[in-house]
């Protein structure tokens, strides 16, 4: 230690004599601590060029020397980055789930109903929708690919042991299965031939099949009497999305051909008409066209509601986006805490390496080089934690996709954003320690114990 002190004093005295410690002096020695030996004294008027690769290599060597400390510091950044990636994945998954639920009600669905006829002094008949309106829309709106009306009837059927059960009967077209995106569990849905032949067949809900026959498969082929007429059950269905009784389909529901239901109806009016268009992009345009066709076919004062699921989809997207932003802010707080940890460890590193900084300045290192050295160390810590966090954040959803049937959406953009954020955190929170290190007085640094 005595010999090292003597060397340091000699370097200090020499520096005082020739002024080489002055950072503004054009004459500087080469960097001997971790840098190549070919950095010779520059006697010209220009300052030594900053070699980025040398500073990065020196930062890497420092990292290897203090691996445990730097890895513990990078741990916070890793958690924050993994949280950011997972938050985006959770937001996308939530949005996709909500949209799938909405689409499960009916793909590209548009529904029309009669609202009222306005106030009139004289009493007039209701101007309700009919199957003729459906036909006119199919002819005049080319984007409509399927349509079905529905009417409702009520009856009581025997369930055995002298008990009866209320049942809802829907009179629909064969295309009803397509427009409502129903899931067939057993048997088949009635087709155009059944409808045109006025066959007394029907399909029942899963819950009604379980209640009456035990299983969906057992229900196929059984007979249910409606208004004294025998109807053969040819299929069992359910909605793809649970609507909790908010749709026309109830737990105890049976759908029969509309042509057959007309025998039980006092008029040709229908309660509602469903339409399906070819593409989601055509829903808004088709909605306006359908409403115009219906209005032109009826009295001017009659009011018809023609609606679609677009407002619900937009609301779901906005809700999912807001939720994602909130979760991202939480992840940003984690990254902020991680950045503060990086700043603290770098400040402690500067304090522990004051003597080293003094030696580097004594042999010619500039403020810029010192500043970049410590800044590169902070960025290295940040990037190591960020890369590990991205790997973890992407590995979890990909593992779920690989090991299960769930297709969780993964955003590659979130990984890019995470890398950018990690770099910014390293730069922002590494700047203060780097500036402090570059502004240390070389003479006082060499005297530091």
C-alpha positions in Angstrom: 0.0 0.0 0.0 2.9 2.4 0.7 4.3 1.9 -2.8 0.8 2.5 -4.4 0.5 5.8 -2.3 3.9 6.9 -3.5 3.0 6.2 -7.1 -0.3 8.1 -6.7 1.5 11.1 -5.2 4.1 11.1 -8.0 1.3 11.1 -10.6 -0.5 13.9 -8.8 2.7 16.0 -8.5 3.5 15.4 -12.1 0.0 16.3 -13.1 0.2 19.6 -11.1 3.5 20.5 -12.8 2.5 19.9 -16.4 -1.2 20.7 -16.1 -2.3 17.4 -17.6 -5.1 17.0 -15.0 -6.9 20.0 -16.5 -9.6 18.5 -18.6 -9.5 21.5 -21.0 -5.8 20.9 -21.7 -5.0 19.6 -25.2 -2.4 17.2 -23.9 -3.8 14.0 -22.3 -2.4 10.6 -21.6 -3.9 7.4 -22.8 -6.4 5.5 -20.7 -4.5 2.7 -19.0 -7.3 1.2 -16.9 -9.1 -1.3 -19.1 -8.3 0.5 -22.4 -5.9 -0.3 -25.2 -2.3 0.8 -24.9 -2.4 2.6 -28.3 -4.3 5.6 -26.9 -1.2 7.8 -26.9 -0.8 11.4 -25.7 -2.4 13.8 -28.1 -0.2 16.9 -28.5 -2.4 18.4 -31.2 -5.2 20.9 -30.7 -8.0 18.2 -30.9 -9.4 16.2 -28.0 -9.2 12.4 -28.0 -12.1 10.8 -29.8 -14.6 9.0 -27.6 -14.3 5.2 -28.3 -17.8 3.8 -27.6 -16.7 0.1 -27.9 -14.0 0.7 -25.3 -16.4 2.2 -22.8 -18.9 -0.6 -23.4 -16.2 -3.3 -22.9 -15.2 -1.6 -19.7 -18.8 -1.5 -18.6 -19.1 -5.2 -19.4 -15.9 -6.0 -17.4 -17.3 -4.0 -14.4 -20.5 -6.0 -14.7 -18.6 -9.3 -14.5 -16.6 -8.1 -11.5 -19.8 -7.2 -9.6 -22.3 -9.7 -11.0 -24.3 -10.3 -7.9 -24.9 -6.7 -7.2 -25.8 -5.8 -10.8 -28.1 -8.8 -11.2 -30.0 -7.9 -8.0 -30.3 -4.4 -9.4 -31.5 -5.8 -12.8 -34.1 -8.0 -11.0 -36.4 -5.0 -10.4 -36.1 -4.0 -14.1 -36.8 -7.6 -15.1 -40.0 -7.7 -13.0 -41.2 -4.4 -14.3 -40.5 -5.3 -18.0 -42.2 -8.7 -17.6 -45.2 -6.9 -16.0 -45.4 -4.5 -19.0 -45.4 -7.4 -21.5 -47.9 -9.4 -19.5 -50.2 -6.4 -19.0 -50.4 -5.9 -22.8 -51.1 -9.6 -23.2 -53.8 -9.5 -20.5 -55.4 -6.4 -22.2 -55.4 -8.1 -25.6 -56.8 -11.3 -24.1 -59.6 -9.5 -22.3 -60.5 -7.6 -25.4 -60.5 -10.7 -27.6 -62.6 -12.5 -25.0 -65.2 -9.8 -24.9 -65.3 -9.5 -28.7 -65.7 -13.3 -29.0 -68.6 -13.2 -26.5 -70.3 -10.5 -28.5 -69.7 -12.2 -31.8 -71.0 -15.4 -30.3 -74.5 -13.8 -30.0 -74.6 -13.6 -33.8 -72.0 -13.0 -36.5 -72.4 -9.5 -38.1 -75.9 -9.4 -36.7 -78.5 -6.7 -37.5 -82.0 -6.8 -36.0 -85.2 -4.9 -36.9 -88.4 -4.5 -34.9 -91.5 -2.4 -34.9 -91.5 0.4 -32.4 -94.8 2.2 -32.8 -97.0 4.2 -35.1 -96.9 7.6 -33.5 -99.9 9.6 -32.2 -103.0 9.7 -34.4 -106.5 11.0 -33.8 -108.1 8.1 -35.6 -107.5 4.5 -34.7 -105.5 2.5 -37.3 -104.2 -0.9 -37.5 -100.6 -1.6 -36.4 -98.0 -1.3 -39.1 -95.9 -4.3 -38.0 -93.2 -6.1 -39.8 -94.0 -9.1 -42.0 -92.1 -11.7 -43.9 -92.7 -9.6 -47.0 -90.4 -7.0 -45.5 -87.7 -9.6 -45.0 -88.0 -10.6 -48.7 -87.8 -6.9 -49.8 -84.6 -6.4 -47.8 -83.0 -9.5 -49.2 -83.8 -8.2 -52.7 -82.6 -4.6 -52.2 -79.7 -5.0 -49.8 -77.1 -7.2 -51.5 -74.8 -7.4 -48.5 -77.4 -9.4 -46.5 -76.5 -13.1 -46.8 -79.0 -14.6 -44.4 -82.2 -13.6 -42.6 -84.9 -15.0 -40.3 -88.0 -13.7 -38.6 -89.2 -15.0 -35.3 -92.5 -15.2 -33.6 -93.3 -16.4 -30.1 -95.9 -18.8 -28.8 -96.5 -20.2 -25.4 -97.8 -23.6 -24.4 -97.7 -26.2 -21.6 -96.4 -29.7 -22.1 -96.5 -32.8 -19.9 -93.2 -33.7 -18.2 -94.5 -36.9 -16.6 -95.9 -37.8 -13.2 -98.9 -35.5 -13.8 -96.7 -32.4 -14.0 -96.6 -29.8 -16.7 -94.0 -27.4 -17.9 -94.4 -24.0 -19.5 -92.5 -23.8 -22.9 -91.7 -21.0 -25.2 -92.1 -21.8 -28.9 -90.2 -19.9 -31.6 -91.3 -19.9 -35.2 -88.2 -19.2 -37.3 -86.6 -19.9 -40.7 -83.9 -22.5 -41.2 -81.4 -19.7 -41.5 -82.1 -18.8 -37.8 -79.3 -21.1 -36.8 -76.8 -19.1 -38.9 -77.9 -15.6 -38.0 -78.0 -16.5 -34.3 -74.8 -18.5 -34.4 -76.3 -21.4 -32.5 -74.4 -24.5 -31.4 -76.0 -27.8 -32.4 -75.4 -30.4 -29.7 -77.3 -33.4 -31.1 -79.3 -34.2 -34.2 -79.8 -31.5 -36.9 -81.6 -28.2 -37.4 -84.7 -28.2 -39.7 -83.9 -27.3 -43.3 -85.7 -25.6 -46.2 -87.4 -28.9 -47.1 -88.9 -29.2 -43.6 -90.1 -25.6 -43.8 -91.6 -25.9 -47.2 -93.3 -29.2 -46.4 -94.6 -27.8 -43.1 -93.1 -30.7 -41.2 -94.0 -30.9 -37.6 -90.5 -31.0 -36.3 -88.5 -28.9 -33.9 -85.3 -28.4 -32.0 -85.1 -27.8 -28.3 -82.6 -26.2 -25.9 -80.0 -28.2 -24.0 -81.6 -27.4 -20.6 -85.0 -28.5 -21.8 -83.6 -31.8 -23.2 -81.8 -32.5 -19.9 -85.0 -31.8 -18.0 -87.3 -34.0 -20.2 -85.0 -36.7 -21.5 -81.8 -36.8 -19.5 -79.3 -36.2 -22.3 -79.3 -34.3 -25.6 -78.8 -37.5 -27.6 -81.7 -39.1 -25.9 -84.0 -36.2 -26.9 -83.5 -36.8 -30.6 -86.5 -38.7 -32.1 -88.8 -38.0 -29.1 -92.2 -36.5 -29.5 -93.5 -33.3 -27.8 -97.2 -32.4 -28.2 -97.8 -28.7 -28.9 -101.5 -27.6 -28.8 -102.4 -31.3 -29.1 -100.2 -31.8 -32.2 -97.2 -34.2 -32.1 -93.8 -32.5 -33.0 -90.8 -34.7 -33.4 -87.5 -33.4 -31.8 -84.8 -33.6 -34.4 -82.1 -31.7 -32.7 -80.8 -30.1 -29.5 -79.1 -26.6 -29.5 -77.7 -23.9 -27.3 -76.5 -20.4 -27.6 -72.7 -20.1 -28.0 -72.7 -17.3 -25.4 -74.7 -17.3 -22.2 -77.2 -14.4 -22.5 -78.8 -15.0 -19.0 -82.3 -14.7 -20.4 -81.7 -11.4 -22.2 -82.3 -12.9 -25.7 -85.4 -14.5 -27.1 -84.1 -18.0 -26.3 -85.1 -19.1 -22.8 -84.2 -22.2 -20.9 -87.3 -24.1 -22.0 -87.5 -23.2 -25.6 -88.5 -25.1 -28.8 -87.9 -23.8 -32.3 -90.2 -24.9 -35.1 -90.5 -23.9 -38.7 -92.1 -20.5 -39.2 -94.4 -22.0 -41.9 -95.9 -24.3 -39.2 -96.1 -21.6 -36.5 -98.4 -19.6 -38.9 -101.2 -22.0 -38.1 -101.2 -20.8 -34.5 -101.0 -17.0 -35.2 -103.8 -14.6 -35.7 -101.9 -12.4 -38.2 -98.8 -12.5 -40.5 -96.9 -10.0 -38.3 -93.5 -11.0 -36.9 -92.0 -9.8 -33.7 -88.5 -9.3 -35.0 -86.3 -9.9 -38.1 -82.6 -10.9 -37.9 -80.2 -10.2 -40.7 -76.6 -11.2 -41.2 -74.2 -9.5 -43.6 -71.1 -10.9 -45.3 -68.5 -8.7 -43.5 -68.2 -6.7 -40.3 -67.2 -3.7 -42.4 -70.7 -3.7 -44.1 -72.7 -3.8 -40.9 -73.1 0.0 -40.5 -74.0 0.6 -44.2 -76.4 -2.4 -44.3 -78.1 -1.1 -41.1 -78.9 2.2 -42.8 -80.1 0.5 -46.0 -82.4 -1.9 -44.2 -84.0 0.9 -42.2 -84.5 2.9 -45.4 -86.2 -0.1 -47.1 -88.5 -0.7 -44.2 -89.5 3.0 -43.9 -90.4 3.2 -47.6 -92.6 0.1 -47.3 -94.7 1.4 -44.4 -96.5 4.5 -43.3 -94.3 7.6 -42.7 -95.3 7.9 -39.0 -94.4 4.3 -38.3 -91.2 3.9 -36.3 -88.8 0.9 -36.8 -85.7 0.2 -34.8 -82.9 -1.3 -36.9 -79.8 -1.9 -34.7 -76.6 -3.8 -34.6 -73.9 -4.9 -32.2 -71.4 -2.2 -33.3 -72.0 0.1 -30.3 -71.5 -2.8 -27.9 -68.3 -3.8 -29.7 -67.0 -0.2 -29.5 -67.9 0.0 -25.8 -66.1 -3.3 -25.2 -63.0 -2.1 -27.1 -62.9 1.2 -25.2 -63.3 -0.6 -21.9 -60.5 -3.0 -22.7 -58.2 -0.2 -23.8 -58.9 1.8 -20.6 -58.1 -1.3 -18.6 -54.9 -1.9 -20.5 -53.8 1.7 -19.9 -54.5 1.5 -16.2 -52.5 -1.7 -16.0 -49.7 -0.1 -18.0 -49.5 2.7 -15.5 -49.1 0.2 -12.7 -46.3 -1.5 -14.6 -44.8 2.0 -15.2 -44.7 2.5 -11.4 -42.7 -0.8 -11.1 -40.3 0.4 -13.8 -40.0 3.7 -12.0 -39.0 2.0 -8.8 -36.6 -0.2 -10.7 -35.0 3.0 -12.2 -34.6 4.5 -8.8 -32.9 1.3 -7.7 -30.5 1.6 -10.7 -29.7 5.2 -9.8 -29.0 4.4 -6.2 -26.7 1.5 -7.0 -24.8 3.6 -9.6 -24.4 6.4 -7.0 -23.0 3.9 -4.6 -20.7 2.6 -7.3 -19.5 6.1 -8.0 -18.7 6.5 -4.3 -16.9 3.2 -4.2 -14.8 4.0 -7.3 -13.8 7.6 -6.6 -10.1 6.7 -6.4 -10.4 4.8 -9.7 -12.1 7.8 -11.4 -9.2 10.0 -10.1 -6.6 7.8 -11.7 -8.5 7.6 -15.0 -8.7 11.4 -15.1 -5.1 11.7 -14.1 -4.0 9.7 -17.1 -6.2 11.6 -19.6 -9.8 10.5 -19.4 -12.2 13.3 -20.2 -15.4 14.2 -18.5 -17.3 12.9 -21.5 -15.6 9.5 -21.3 -16.2 9.1 -17.6 -19.8 10.2 -18.0 -20.4 7.7 -20.9 -18.7 4.9 -19.0 -21.0 5.1 -16.0 -24.0 5.8 -18.3 -23.2 2.7 -20.3 -23.1 0.6 -17.1 -26.5 1.9 -16.1 -27.9 1.1 -19.6 -26.3 -2.4 -19.5 -28.0 -3.2 -16.2 -31.3 -1.9 -17.5 -31.1 -3.9 -20.8 -30.1 -7.1 -19.0 -33.1 -6.9 -16.8 -35.3 -5.8 -19.7 -34.3 -8.7 -21.9 -34.8 -11.2 -19.2 -38.2 -9.6 -18.4 -39.2 -9.8 -22.1 -38.3 -13.5 -22.3 -40.4 -14.2 -19.2 -43.2 -12.0 -20.3 -43.4 -13.8 -23.7 -42.7 -17.3 -22.4 -45.8 -17.4 -20.2 -48.4 -16.7 -23.0 -46.6 -18.9 -25.5 -46.5 -21.7 -22.9 -50.2 -21.4 -22.4 -50.7 -21.6 -26.2 -48.4 -24.6 -26.5 -49.7 -26.6 -23.6 -53.5 -25.7 -23.8 -56.1 -25.1 -26.4 -56.3 -21.4 -25.5 -55.0 -19.1 -28.2 -53.8 -16.2 -26.1 -52.9 -13.2 -28.3 -49.3 -12.1 -28.1 -48.1 -8.6 -29.1 -44.6 -8.4 -30.5 -45.0 -4.6 -30.3 -45.0 -4.9 -26.5 -41.5 -6.4 -26.6 -40.2 -3.5 -28.7 -41.9 -1.0 -26.4 -40.4 -2.8 -23.4 -36.8 -2.6 -24.9 -37.3 1.1 -25.6 -38.6 1.8 -22.1 -35.7 -0.1 -20.5 -33.2 1.9 -22.5 -34.9 5.2 -21.5 -35.0 4.2 -17.8 -31.3 3.3 -18.0 -30.5 6.7 -19.6 -32.7 8.8 -17.3 -31.7 7.2 -14.1 -28.1 6.7 -15.0 -27.5 10.3 -16.0 -27.3 11.7 -12.5 -24.6 9.2 -11.3 -22.7 9.6 -14.6 -22.6 13.4 -14.3 -21.5 13.2 -10.6 -18.7 10.9 -11.6 -17.5 13.1 -14.4 -17.5 16.2 -12.2 -15.3 14.8 -9.5 -12.0 16.7 -9.0 -9.1 14.4 -10.0 -6.7 15.6 -7.3 -9.3 15.2 -4.5 -10.3 11.8 -6.0 -6.7 10.6 -5.8 -6.5 11.7 -2.2 -9.8 9.8 -1.4 -9.5 6.9 1.0 
